[in-house]
Amino acid sequence: MGAFTRSLPRAVLHRMLKVGLTGSIAVGKSFVLDLLAALGCRVLDADAIAREVVAPETPGLKAVVSAFGSEILKPDGTLDRTKLGAIVFADATNRLRLNSILHPFIIARQDGRLRECEQQDPHGIAVVDAALMIESGGYRRFDKLIVVYCRPQVQLERLMTRDRLSREEAEKRIAAQLSQEEKKRHADFLIDTSEGFESARKQTETVFRELRVLAGTKNGAQDSE
């Protein structure tokens, strides 16, 4: 935690620091994102953006319907996420197909939001949260990457409790994602939530302080050099 694995160009000190946040299912990523927001980061939730790009009448929803059929729509024309989820979780090819359709829409929307944030706060820190950031290669768009993780048994128990899944169902969902160990290899910062919220809070606050230094906002010290 807190160790830099990539050097940051000095030019970054004169624009918003863009940080990716990722982690596997049920590892506590949302807690870390909420805490970073409370600490002063501008946060973008990729899940929320993913919902926006498949709202009724959007090009994103039309593209998904074209690929998977109108049976994935509810009677009111909105996306039936349960039906679509059943299709893509059961077949890796369909999952990749859906991701290839939606990622361009999601990235375009993210970039627009990031430009807005940078105009409002050019020396601030923007954090984008996305579960598939490493799998899609999207993490390369960011200056730094935070990976949230926990021990596998803790992850399994959390997922079973949170989503009311059997052990077999939870294991299948975990296995459908890139392993935690692989994700950790891409990280600039690691936050381990295995020991609960208080430990994760302290780690997140430490990471935030280091991000402030990188963004050149800590008491203006970086800007005066």
Buried (B, 14 or more C-beta within 10 A) or exposed (E): BEEEEEEBEEEBBEBBBBBBBBBBBBBBBBBBBBBBBEBEBBBBBBEEBBEEBBEEEBEBBEBBBEEBEEEBBEEEEEBBEEBBEEBBBEEEEBBEBBBEBBBEBBBEBBEEBBEEBBEEBEBBBBBBBBBBBBBBEBBEBBBBBBBBBBBBEBBBBBBBEEEEBEEEBBBEBBEEBBEBEEBBEBBBBBBBBBEEEEEBBEBBEBBBEBBBBBBBBBEEEBEEE
